[in-house]
């Protein structure tokens, strides 16, 4: 008679995770649940150990016991009701994936919510808290969520702050300065900016950083705005073309949205300018296609994956009513150097390799 051994999977214990991470079981619990005071290095070590062992917090049992749902919401409402496919925009896709991974590591489900939900759905959908992406100046979704009284963390700084607001954002001042400093080192002296007209804080923060940087160096402020609105219609390519028509024209142009690099390159080609010999081009974008454009475009990454992770961490801390939590967090951007900013001449100081 054949004897068959049945292997039953057993969920790894907190003790097993603690032993692998070299910490106490209490520290494991705090790190996974967003409670207590745990350093970021320790929290990452615990999460790595839990992932290696296949441990996940028993969120369902915890939710039943506490009367919560074990569900976090994430909105995609930056452009209101316009039919924008957010997951196809690299920034939002990486943001959602980063938040999803962080939520799953803590034993929560993350539900991505479209902007088309009715007010009743925003008020009644079961969830313990919400990450609200891109709060706008006139933001009905944020108002509904605040009316509901559940914890909210904004991705991006609210246009109209309220006491106790919690948010996670990229450090836009630091990110733009990375690009501007690099362009100046590559020989640019007239650096222009294409800027969207929009009712969230992002373009305003970018403009403040740009104006401040120019004032510190006593260089001209060259800004051209664009938007697709009923009373203000200009494409970014047109805006970049208007900048390049100026005399003296800019020797570098920076764009701040995902498609900006493509639009500025197109404007440069239309004006017969060679990048980077005649014009340096950079943008703020997560789009991997910039590694293969002609030429490849230097980009500032706002680290949306990290923004998503931090937003989940902060939201869970608020859900658990953790004290002493920093409710305003900045994620540091990174500069990805490519050939579009090699330098205006071979002798330009600090030209990128």
C-alpha positions in Angstrom: 0.0 0.0 0.0 1.3 3.4 -1.0 1.7 5.8 1.9 1.2 9.5 0.9 2.4 12.3 3.1 0.2 15.3 3.1 2.0 18.6 3.6 -0.2 21.2 5.2 1.0 24.8 4.8 1.1 26.7 8.0 1.2 30.4 8.2 4.6 31.5 9.6 4.4 32.9 13.1 5.5 36.3 14.3 8.2 34.5 16.2 9.6 33.1 13.0 9.7 36.6 11.4 11.2 38.1 14.5 14.0 35.5 14.6 14.8 36.0 10.9 14.8 39.8 11.3 16.7 39.8 14.6 14.0 41.7 16.5 11.3 41.1 19.1 7.8 39.9 18.2 6.4 43.2 19.4 8.6 45.0 16.9 7.4 42.8 14.1 3.8 43.5 15.0 4.5 47.3 15.2 6.4 47.3 11.9 3.7 45.4 10.0 0.7 47.2 11.5 2.2 50.7 11.4 2.0 51.1 15.2 4.6 52.0 17.8 7.9 53.7 17.1 10.0 51.6 14.6 12.8 53.0 12.5 12.5 52.9 8.8 15.6 50.5 8.5 14.0 48.1 11.0 10.6 48.3 9.4 12.1 47.4 6.0 14.1 44.5 7.6 10.9 43.1 9.1 9.0 43.5 5.9 11.7 41.7 4.0 11.8 38.9 6.5 8.0 38.6 6.4 8.1 38.5 2.6 10.8 35.8 2.6 8.8 33.6 4.9 5.5 34.2 3.2 4.0 35.8 6.3 1.1 38.2 6.0 -0.8 39.9 8.9 -4.1 38.3 9.7 -6.0 41.3 8.5 -9.4 39.6 8.1 -9.5 38.4 11.7 -8.2 41.7 12.9 -10.8 43.6 10.8 -13.6 41.5 12.2 -12.5 41.9 15.7 -12.1 45.7 15.4 -15.1 46.3 13.3 -13.0 47.6 10.4 -12.9 46.3 6.8 -9.2 45.6 6.0 -9.7 47.7 2.8 -7.9 50.9 1.8 -9.1 53.1 -1.1 -7.0 55.0 -3.6 -8.6 57.6 -5.8 -7.7 58.6 -9.3 -9.4 62.0 -9.7 -6.7 64.5 -10.7 -8.6 65.5 -13.9 -12.1 65.2 -12.5 -14.5 63.5 -14.9 -12.4 63.6 -18.0 -11.9 60.0 -19.4 -8.2 59.7 -18.5 -6.7 56.2 -18.4 -4.6 56.6 -15.4 -2.9 53.2 -15.4 -1.4 54.1 -18.8 0.3 57.1 -17.4 3.6 55.9 -15.9 3.5 58.1 -12.8 0.0 56.9 -11.7 0.7 53.3 -12.7 3.8 53.2 -10.5 2.0 55.0 -7.7 -0.8 52.5 -7.6 1.6 49.5 -7.8 3.8 50.9 -5.0 0.7 51.6 -2.8 -0.7 48.1 -3.6 2.5 46.3 -2.6 2.8 48.3 0.6 -0.9 47.6 1.5 -0.5 43.9 0.8 2.6 43.7 2.9 0.6 45.1 5.8 -2.3 42.7 5.2 -4.7 45.2 3.7 -6.5 45.1 0.3 -6.1 48.3 -1.8 -9.1 49.3 -3.9 -8.4 51.7 -6.8 -11.5 53.9 -7.2 -12.4 55.8 -10.4 -13.5 59.4 -10.5 -16.9 58.4 -12.0 -18.3 57.1 -8.7 -21.5 58.8 -7.5 -21.5 60.8 -4.2 -23.4 57.9 -2.6 -20.7 55.4 -3.5 -18.0 57.6 -2.1 -19.9 57.8 1.2 -21.0 54.2 1.4 -18.2 52.0 0.0 -16.7 50.0 2.9 -13.1 51.0 3.6 -10.9 52.0 6.6 -9.2 55.0 5.0 -8.4 56.6 1.6 -5.4 57.9 -0.3 -6.7 60.8 -2.3 -4.6 61.4 -5.4 -4.1 65.0 -6.6 -6.5 67.1 -4.5 -7.9 70.0 -6.5 -8.8 73.5 -5.6 -12.5 72.8 -5.9 -12.5 69.1 -4.9 -15.9 67.5 -4.3 -14.4 64.1 -3.7 -12.2 65.4 -0.9 -15.2 67.1 0.7 -17.2 63.9 0.6 -14.4 61.9 2.1 -14.0 64.4 4.9 -17.7 64.3 5.5 -17.5 60.6 6.0 -15.0 61.0 8.8 -12.5 58.3 7.8 -8.7 58.8 7.7 -7.5 60.5 4.5 -4.0 60.9 3.2 -3.5 63.1 0.1 -1.0 62.3 -2.6 0.1 65.9 -3.2 -0.4 68.9 -1.0 -4.1 70.2 -0.8 -4.7 73.5 -2.5 -6.9 74.6 0.4 -5.2 73.2 3.5 -7.3 72.3 6.6 -6.0 71.7 10.2 -4.7 68.2 10.6 -4.3 67.5 6.9 -2.1 64.5 6.2 -0.2 64.3 2.9 2.7 62.7 1.1 4.3 64.5 -1.9 7.5 64.6 -3.9 9.9 67.4 -3.0 9.1 69.4 -6.2 11.5 72.2 -5.2 14.4 69.8 -4.9 13.4 67.9 -8.1 13.3 71.0 -10.3 16.5 72.3 -8.8 18.3 69.0 -9.7 17.3 69.6 -13.4 18.1 73.4 -13.4 21.5 73.0 -11.7 22.5 70.3 -14.1 21.4 72.4 -17.1 23.4 75.4 -15.8 26.5 73.1 -15.4 26.0 72.0 -18.9 26.3 75.5 -20.2 22.7 76.8 -20.3 22.1 80.4 -19.4 18.5 81.0 -20.6 16.5 78.0 -19.2 12.8 78.2 -20.0 9.8 76.3 -18.5 6.6 75.1 -20.1 3.9 75.1 -17.4 0.4 73.6 -17.4 -2.6 75.6 -16.2 -4.2 73.4 -13.6 -6.1 73.6 -10.4 -3.9 71.5 -8.2 -0.7 72.5 -6.3 1.8 70.8 -8.5 2.4 73.5 -11.2 2.3 76.2 -8.6 5.0 74.5 -6.5 7.1 74.0 -9.7 6.7 77.6 -10.7 7.7 78.8 -7.2 10.8 76.7 -7.3 11.7 77.9 -10.8 11.2 81.6 -10.0 13.2 81.3 -6.8 16.1 79.5 -8.6 16.2 82.2 -11.3 16.1 85.0 -8.8 19.0 83.5 -6.8 21.2 83.5 -10.0 19.9 86.7 -11.6 18.9 84.9 -14.8 15.7 85.7 -16.9 12.4 84.0 -16.0 11.1 82.4 -19.2 7.7 80.7 -18.7 5.1 79.7 -21.3 1.8 78.3 -20.1 -0.5 75.9 -21.9 -3.8 74.2 -21.2 -6.8 72.6 -23.0 -9.6 74.6 -21.4 -12.7 76.3 -22.9 -11.1 79.8 -22.4 -7.4 78.9 -22.7 -6.3 76.5 -25.4 -2.6 76.0 -26.1 -0.8 72.7 -26.6 2.5 72.2 -24.9 4.2 71.9 -28.3 2.8 75.3 -29.3 4.0 76.7 -25.9 7.5 75.4 -26.5 7.4 76.8 -30.0 6.5 80.3 -28.6 9.5 80.1 -26.3 11.8 79.1 -29.2 10.5 82.0 -31.3 11.7 84.5 -28.7 14.9 86.6 -29.2 17.2 85.8 -27.7 15.8 82.3 -27.6 16.3 79.9 -24.6 19.2 77.5 -24.7 17.3 74.9 -22.6 13.6 74.0 -22.0 12.2 72.0 -19.1 8.7 70.4 -19.1 7.0 69.1 -16.1 4.5 66.5 -17.3 4.8 63.0 -18.7 4.6 63.9 -22.4 6.6 67.1 -22.0 9.9 65.7 -23.4 8.2 64.4 -26.5 6.4 67.8 -27.0 9.6 69.9 -26.6 11.6 67.6 -28.9 8.9 68.0 -31.6 9.0 71.8 -31.2 12.7 71.8 -31.5 12.6 69.7 -34.7 9.9 72.1 -36.1 12.3 75.0 -35.5 15.3 73.2 -37.1 17.1 73.0 -33.8 19.4 70.1 -32.9 19.2 68.6 -29.4 21.5 68.8 -27.5 23.9 70.9 -29.8 21.5 73.9 -30.2 19.0 73.2 -27.3 19.1 71.2 -24.1 15.9 69.4 -23.1 14.8 67.9 -19.8 11.5 66.9 -18.2 9.8 65.6 -15.1 8.5 62.2 -16.0 8.6 58.5 -15.2 8.1 57.5 -18.9 10.7 54.8 -19.8 10.3 55.7 -23.5 12.7 58.6 -22.9 15.6 56.2 -22.8 15.0 55.5 -26.5 13.9 58.9 -28.0 16.2 60.7 -30.4 18.1 61.8 -28.4 17.3 60.1 -25.1 15.9 62.7 -22.7 17.1 63.6 -19.2 14.3 63.2 -16.7 13.6 63.9 -13.1 11.8 60.9 -11.4 9.4 61.9 -8.6 9.6 58.3 -7.3 5.8 57.6 -7.3 6.4 54.1 -6.1 8.0 55.5 -2.9 5.2 58.1 -2.7 2.6 55.3 -2.7 4.5 53.3 -0.1 4.8 56.3 2.2 1.1 57.2 1.7 0.0 53.7 2.8 2.4 53.8 5.8 1.0 57.1 6.9 -2.7 56.1 6.3 -2.3 52.9 8.4 -0.6 54.9 11.2 -3.7 57.2 11.2 -6.1 54.3 11.1 -4.3 52.8 14.2 -4.4 56.2 15.8 -0.6 56.1 16.2 0.7 59.2 18.1 3.7 61.3 17.2 3.3 60.6 13.4 4.7 63.1 10.9 1.6 63.9 8.9 3.5 65.7 6.1 6.1 63.7 4.2 8.3 64.5 1.3 9.9 62.0 -1.0 13.2 63.0 -2.7 13.3 62.9 -6.5 16.1 61.5 -8.6 17.8 62.9 -11.8 18.2 60.4 -14.6 20.9 61.8 -17.0 20.6 61.2 -20.7 22.1 62.7 -23.9 19.6 65.5 -24.4 21.5 67.5 -21.8 25.1 66.6 -22.8 26.0 70.3 -23.0 25.8 73.1 -25.6 29.5 72.5 -26.6 32.2 70.1 -25.9 33.8 72.6 -23.6 30.7 73.2 -21.4 31.6 72.7 -17.7 30.0 69.7 -16.0 28.5 68.2 -19.2 26.7 64.9 -18.5 28.2 61.7 -19.7 
